[in-house]
Amino acid sequence: MSIPLVDLKAQYLTIQSEISAAMERVISRTAFIGGEEVKQFEQEFADYCEVKACAAVGNGTDALYLTLRGLGIGPGDEVITVAHTFIATTEAISLTGARPVFVDIREDTMLICPDAIEAAITPRTKAILVVHLYGQPCEMDRLMEIAQAHGLKVIEDAAQAHGARWQGHRVGSLADAACFSFYPGKNLGAYGDGGAVVSQDEDLIRHIRMLANHGRLEKYTHEIEGVNSRLDSLQAAILRVKLPYLDQWNQSRQKLAAAYIEALGNSDVILPVIHPNAESVWHLFVIRVSDRKRFQAYLKDQGISTGVHYPIPLHQQPAYRYLQITQGSLPVTEKIAQEIVSLPMYAELTNHMVNDVVTSIHSYLGQKIAV
């Protein structure tokens, strides 16, 4: 049996008739930019995230950039974040003219280390951009305490954490603002690019919505210079179909993750650790192995696809040579990057598939011991 890392078609087949009806509704109205579908999705997603307001935008990267800009981050400022993330996190910082400042992660959760943040704060620091990676939220109570003590803004990069909770509260409601991606492979994914910003600050969301639409709220009145970053009506309609299913899909991921953890608990792989105050939605199921290349090759031979999220930390990327960050400056990040492997994870994955993956892993480990 071939087991993919993710299977978008499997999900589509479960909601095909609803998707078709939603797309037909938009096309028949010929309202493709803005309009009622986008307005309704913004309200529904804000309610889901337990916040007052939402601005739908073109993609997750724009969500981050527009939020930073909306919070007044610009040239000469510094924003603290992690190198263990996708480059969109730091691209958004650089696009404002600010400078990304990297801190290390915790080895257990693989998320930003609160203890590392205070040492990185300078008079130029204006914000902390935390990344809820792999579906698990960061330690938001400690992070907010640090930010408040130093007068810093906090932005949640929640691109992989739709529906996750910290101490019972939804991701998106925990900081000054939160940014989501609706890239097709996300827990809540569109059929193209899409993104959103949510916040309890309605004035901030109004400003971001204006920035995303050429600096205007009325058609020909441009209050500021903005950009063109609008979620189109077809994507909004698709997301409206999917949103009511999100908790159900996340619960399926949680059950699958529990099955992986139980079956691999006594093996030599290092399993993901979830903070006791966190509820992960398992966007990815990431283990650690000491010999990743051989491990992945073996599973591939068994018909099992794997991934690596992410193999080269941002501070070691050619794009950030200008920061002149030396090798070894983020030891946990650099160690983790050599060991992480993403196993198949999506809501439609079956228990039989999980058993096949686990059997192959045990087979590999047994073969390795025999050698």
C-alpha positions in Angstrom: 0.0 0.0 0.0 1.2 3.5 -0.9 0.8 5.9 2.0 1.2 9.6 1.1 2.4 12.3 3.6 -0.9 14.1 3.0 -3.9 13.3 0.8 -6.0 16.4 -0.2 -8.3 14.4 -2.5 -9.4 12.1 0.3 -10.8 15.1 2.1 -12.4 16.6 -1.0 -14.3 13.5 -1.7 -16.1 13.7 1.7 -17.4 17.2 1.0 -17.5 17.3 -2.9 -21.2 18.1 -3.2 -21.0 21.0 -0.7 -17.9 22.4 -2.4 -19.6 22.3 -5.8 -22.7 24.0 -4.5 -20.6 26.8 -2.8 -18.5 27.4 -6.0 -21.7 27.5 -8.1 -23.2 30.0 -5.7 -20.3 32.4 -6.2 -20.0 31.9 -9.9 -23.8 32.5 -10.5 -23.6 35.7 -8.5 -20.4 36.8 -10.4 -19.1 38.4 -7.3 -15.5 37.2 -7.2 -13.6 39.8 -5.1 -14.9 40.7 -1.6 -18.6 40.6 -1.2 -20.9 38.6 1.1 -18.9 35.3 1.1 -15.7 37.0 2.4 -17.7 39.1 4.9 -19.5 36.0 6.2 -16.3 34.0 6.4 -14.5 36.7 8.3 -17.3 36.7 10.9 -17.4 32.9 11.2 -13.7 32.6 11.5 -13.5 35.3 14.1 -16.2 33.5 16.1 -14.3 30.3 15.8 -11.1 31.9 17.0 -12.9 33.5 19.9 -12.0 37.0 18.8 -13.8 40.2 17.9 -12.6 40.6 14.3 -11.0 39.0 11.3 -9.5 40.4 8.1 -9.2 37.9 5.2 -6.1 38.5 3.0 -4.4 36.9 0.1 -2.1 34.5 1.9 -0.4 33.7 5.2 2.8 35.6 4.4 0.7 38.8 3.7 -1.1 38.2 6.9 2.2 38.4 8.8 3.5 41.3 6.9 0.3 43.4 7.1 0.0 42.7 10.8 3.6 43.8 11.5 3.0 46.9 9.4 -0.4 47.5 11.1 1.4 47.4 14.5 3.9 50.0 13.3 6.9 47.8 12.9 9.3 49.2 10.4 12.9 50.2 9.5 15.3 50.1 12.4 13.1 47.8 14.5 13.9 44.3 15.6 11.4 41.4 15.9 12.4 38.3 17.9 11.4 34.9 16.4 12.8 31.4 15.7 14.9 29.9 12.9 13.0 26.7 13.1 10.1 27.7 10.9 9.2 28.3 7.2 10.8 31.4 5.7 7.5 33.3 5.4 7.8 34.1 9.1 11.0 36.1 8.6 10.2 37.3 5.1 7.3 39.3 6.6 9.6 40.9 9.1 12.2 41.9 6.5 9.5 43.2 4.1 8.6 45.9 6.7 12.3 47.0 6.9 12.7 45.5 10.3 15.4 42.9 11.3 14.6 39.4 12.4 16.4 38.3 15.6 16.6 34.6 16.1 16.4 32.8 19.5 16.7 29.1 20.2 13.9 26.6 20.7 13.1 24.1 23.5 14.3 20.6 22.6 11.2 18.9 23.9 8.4 20.9 22.2 10.6 22.3 19.4 9.0 25.7 20.0 10.4 29.1 21.0 12.2 29.0 24.3 10.9 31.8 26.6 14.1 31.8 28.6 16.0 32.8 25.5 13.8 35.8 24.7 14.8 38.2 27.4 18.5 37.9 26.6 17.7 38.9 23.0 15.7 42.1 23.8 17.4 45.4 22.9 16.2 49.0 22.8 15.3 48.3 19.1 13.1 45.3 19.9 9.4 46.0 19.1 7.7 42.7 18.9 7.9 38.9 19.4 6.7 36.8 16.5 5.9 33.3 18.0 5.4 30.3 15.8 2.8 27.6 16.8 4.7 25.0 14.9 3.4 21.5 13.8 0.0 22.3 15.4 1.1 23.0 19.0 0.8 26.5 20.6 3.7 28.1 22.3 3.9 28.9 26.1 1.7 32.0 25.7 1.3 33.0 29.4 5.1 33.3 29.9 5.6 35.0 26.5 2.9 37.6 27.2 4.4 38.3 30.6 7.8 38.9 29.0 6.3 41.1 26.4 4.2 43.2 28.8 7.3 43.7 31.1 9.2 45.2 28.1 6.4 46.9 26.3 6.5 44.6 23.2 3.8 43.5 20.8 3.2 39.7 20.3 2.0 38.2 17.1 1.0 34.6 16.7 2.1 32.8 13.5 -0.7 30.3 13.6 -0.3 29.0 10.1 -0.1 25.4 11.3 -2.4 25.6 14.3 -6.0 26.3 13.3 -8.2 25.3 16.3 -5.3 24.6 18.8 -5.7 25.8 22.4 -3.4 27.0 25.1 -4.9 26.7 28.6 -8.3 26.2 27.0 -8.2 29.3 24.9 -8.1 29.2 21.1 -5.0 30.1 19.2 -5.7 33.5 17.7 -7.1 34.9 20.9 -3.8 34.8 22.9 -1.8 37.9 21.7 -2.1 41.3 20.0 -3.0 39.5 16.7 -2.7 36.1 15.0 -2.0 35.2 11.4 -3.3 32.2 9.6 -2.5 30.6 6.2 -5.1 28.7 4.3 -2.6 27.0 2.0 -4.3 23.8 0.7 -2.4 21.4 3.0 -3.2 23.3 6.2 -5.8 21.9 8.7 -8.1 24.5 7.3 -7.0 24.8 3.7 -8.4 26.6 0.6 -8.1 25.4 -3.0 -5.5 28.1 -3.6 -3.7 30.7 -1.5 -5.5 32.5 1.3 -4.8 33.9 4.7 -6.4 35.8 7.6 -5.5 38.1 10.6 -7.6 37.9 13.7 -7.5 40.1 16.8 -9.5 41.4 19.8 -8.5 44.9 18.5 -11.1 45.9 16.0 -9.3 49.1 15.1 -6.2 47.0 14.2 -8.2 44.7 12.0 -9.9 47.7 10.3 -6.4 49.1 9.6 -5.1 45.8 8.2 -8.2 45.4 6.0 -7.5 48.8 4.6 -3.8 48.0 4.0 -4.8 44.8 2.2 -7.1 46.7 -0.2 -4.9 49.5 -1.5 -5.3 51.6 1.6 -9.0 52.1 1.2 -12.4 51.2 2.8 -14.4 53.0 0.2 -13.8 52.4 -3.5 -11.9 55.5 -4.6 -10.9 57.0 -1.2 -7.3 55.8 -0.4 -6.5 56.9 3.2 -3.0 55.4 3.0 -0.8 53.5 0.6 -1.5 49.8 0.9 -1.1 46.6 -1.2 -3.4 44.2 -3.1 -3.9 41.2 -0.8 -7.5 40.1 -0.9 -9.1 36.7 -0.3 -11.2 35.9 -3.3 -14.9 34.9 -3.0 -14.4 31.4 -4.3 -11.8 30.6 -1.6 -14.0 32.2 1.1 -16.9 30.1 0.0 -14.8 26.9 0.1 -13.4 27.8 3.5 -17.0 28.4 4.8 -17.9 24.8 3.8 -14.8 23.5 5.5 -14.8 25.5 8.8 -17.7 23.5 10.4 -15.7 20.3 9.9 -12.5 21.6 11.3 -12.9 20.4 14.9 -14.0 17.0 13.7 -10.9 16.8 11.4 -8.6 18.0 14.2 -10.1 15.3 16.6 -9.3 12.7 14.0 -5.7 14.0 13.8 -5.5 13.8 17.6 -6.6 10.2 17.6 -4.1 9.3 14.9 -1.3 11.0 16.8 -2.3 9.1 20.0 -2.1 5.8 18.0 1.4 6.7 16.7 2.6 7.6 20.2 1.3 4.4 21.8 2.7 2.2 19.1 6.1 3.9 19.0 6.4 4.6 22.7 9.1 1.9 23.4 11.0 2.4 20.2 14.3 4.2 19.6 12.7 7.2 17.8 12.2 10.4 19.7 8.5 11.2 19.9 6.9 14.7 19.9 6.2 16.2 23.3 3.1 18.3 24.0 3.1 20.8 26.8 0.5 19.9 29.5 -1.3 23.3 28.9 -1.4 22.8 25.2 -3.9 21.1 22.9 -2.2 20.4 19.6 -4.1 19.9 16.4 -1.3 17.9 14.9 -0.8 19.6 11.6 2.3 17.5 11.3 3.5 14.4 13.3 7.2 15.0 13.6 9.6 12.4 15.2 13.4 12.5 15.5 15.8 9.9 14.3 19.6 9.8 14.3 20.0 8.6 10.7 17.3 10.4 8.8 18.5 9.7 5.3 18.5 5.9 5.7 15.3 6.0 7.7 13.4 7.9 5.0 14.9 5.7 2.2 13.7 2.6 4.0 10.2 3.9 4.5 10.1 5.1 0.8 10.9 1.5 -0.3 7.9 0.4 1.8 5.7 2.9 -0.1 5.5 5.4 2.8 6.1 9.0 2.1 7.8 11.2 4.7 8.9 14.9 4.9 11.2 17.2 6.7 9.9 20.4 8.2 12.4 22.1 8.0 15.9 20.7 7.0 17.8 24.0 6.9 17.2 26.5 9.8 16.6 30.1 8.6 19.8 31.5 10.2 21.8 29.0 7.9 19.9 29.9 4.7 21.8 31.8 2.0 19.1 34.5 2.2 20.2 35.4 5.7 24.0 35.5 5.3 23.8 39.2 5.8 22.8 38.6 9.4 26.3 37.0 10.0 25.0 34.5 12.5 27.7 31.9 13.3 27.4 28.1 13.2 26.5 26.9 16.7 24.7 30.0 17.8 21.4 28.2 18.0 22.5 24.7 19.1 19.1 23.1 19.8 17.7 24.4 16.5 20.7 23.1 14.6 20.5 19.7 16.3 16.8 19.3 15.7 17.1 20.2 12.0 19.4 17.2 11.4 16.9 14.7 13.0 13.3 15.6 12.3 11.1 13.5 10.1 7.4 14.1 9.4 5.3 11.0 9.2 2.0 10.8 7.2 -0.7 12.8 9.0 -4.1 13.9 7.7 -7.7 13.4 9.0 -8.6 10.7 6.5 -5.5 8.6 7.4 -6.8 5.2 8.6 -5.7 3.1 11.5 -4.6 0.4 9.1 -2.3 3.0 7.4 -0.9 4.0 10.8 -0.3 0.4 11.6 1.6 -0.1 8.3 3.7 3.0 9.0 4.5 1.8 12.6 5.2 -1.8 11.4 7.7 -0.4 8.8 9.4 1.7 11.5 9.8 -1.2 13.8 11.1 -3.3 11.0 13.7 -0.7 10.2 14.7 -0.4 13.8 15.0 -4.2 14.1 17.1 -4.4 11.0 19.3 -1.6 12.2 19.9 -3.4 15.5 20.6 -6.7 13.7 23.3 -5.0 11.6 
